[in-house]
Amino acid sequence: MPVYVFACPICGRFELARPMARAGEAASCPECRREARRVYTPPNHALVSSKIRHAIGAEEASAHEPRVVSHKRGRPLPHRSEPSPPWVLH
């Protein structure tokens, strides 16, 4: 059963395991019993390969703190000398 994060306006965040069919429903806080709304979080990527985890982390970081590029890096792609298909006009 998936675990979801909820936020109580008084007590803060807490986790709750519930069926996926009830994922969007509000929950009651286990401490004060007030209504808490679900906080949408990314899925747990613990079982994903390290390369994919790194790519996800870089994507999340770039959304908030993009790196500034001051010069070109890498090599240009090699020119391919494949013939053009007959339907391509030059």
C-alpha positions as CSV (number, residue, x, y, z in Angstrom):
1,M,0.0,0.0,0.0
2,P,1.5,3.4,-0.9
3,V,2.5,5.9,1.7
4,Y,1.3,9.5,1.2
5,V,2.3,12.8,2.9
6,F,-0.3,15.0,4.4
7,A,0.0,18.5,6.0
8,C,-1.9,19.6,9.0
9,P,-2.3,23.4,9.4
10,I,-1.5,23.1,13.1
11,C,0.8,20.1,13.6
12,G,2.7,19.9,10.3
13,R,3.4,17.0,8.0
14,F,2.7,13.3,8.6
15,E,2.6,10.1,6.5
16,L,-0.3,7.8,6.0
17,A,-0.6,4.5,4.2
18,R,-3.8,4.2,2.3
19,P,-5.2,2.6,-1.0
20,M,-4.5,4.5,-4.2
21,A,-8.3,5.0,-4.7
22,R,-8.3,7.2,-1.6
23,A,-5.1,9.1,-2.3
24,G,-6.7,12.4,-3.0
25,E,-9.1,12.4,0.0
26,A,-8.3,14.6,3.0
27,A,-7.1,12.8,6.1
28,S,-7.5,13.7,9.8
29,C,-4.3,14.6,11.7
30,P,-3.3,11.8,14.1
31,E,-2.5,14.4,16.9
32,C,-5.2,17.1,16.7
33,R,-7.8,15.3,14.4
34,R,-8.1,18.4,12.1
35,E,-8.5,17.9,8.4
36,A,-5.1,17.7,6.6
37,R,-4.6,18.0,2.9
38,R,-2.3,15.8,0.8
39,V,1.1,17.1,-0.1
40,Y,2.2,15.9,-3.6
41,T,5.7,14.5,-3.4
42,P,7.8,12.7,-6.1
43,P,7.8,9.0,-6.0
44,N,10.4,7.1,-4.0
45,H,13.3,6.5,-6.3
46,A,15.4,4.4,-4.0
47,L,15.2,1.3,-6.3
48,V,16.1,3.3,-9.4
49,S,19.6,3.1,-10.9
50,S,22.1,5.8,-9.8
51,K,22.3,7.3,-13.2
52,I,18.6,7.9,-13.3
53,R,18.6,9.2,-9.7
54,H,21.3,11.7,-10.7
55,A,19.4,12.8,-13.8
56,I,16.2,13.4,-11.7
57,G,18.2,15.3,-9.1
58,A,19.8,17.5,-11.8
59,E,16.4,18.2,-13.3
60,E,14.9,19.2,-10.0
61,A,17.9,21.4,-9.2
62,S,17.8,23.1,-12.6
63,A,14.1,24.1,-12.1
64,H,15.1,26.3,-9.1
65,E,18.8,27.1,-9.6
66,P,19.7,26.9,-13.3
67,R,23.4,26.9,-14.0
68,V,24.8,29.7,-16.1
69,V,26.9,28.6,-19.1
70,S,29.8,30.9,-20.0
71,H,31.4,28.9,-22.8
72,K,30.7,25.9,-25.0
73,R,31.6,22.5,-23.8
74,G,32.1,19.1,-25.6
75,R,32.8,18.3,-29.2
76,P,30.6,19.0,-32.2
77,L,28.7,16.1,-33.6
78,P,30.3,14.4,-36.6
79,H,28.8,15.3,-40.0
80,R,26.9,12.4,-41.5
81,S,27.2,12.0,-45.3
82,E,24.0,10.0,-45.7
83,P,22.0,10.6,-48.9
84,S,18.8,12.5,-48.5
85,P,15.6,10.7,-49.2
86,P,14.0,11.5,-52.6
87,W,11.1,13.3,-51.0
88,V,13.3,15.9,-49.3
89,L,13.7,19.1,-51.4
90,H,16.9,21.0,-51.2
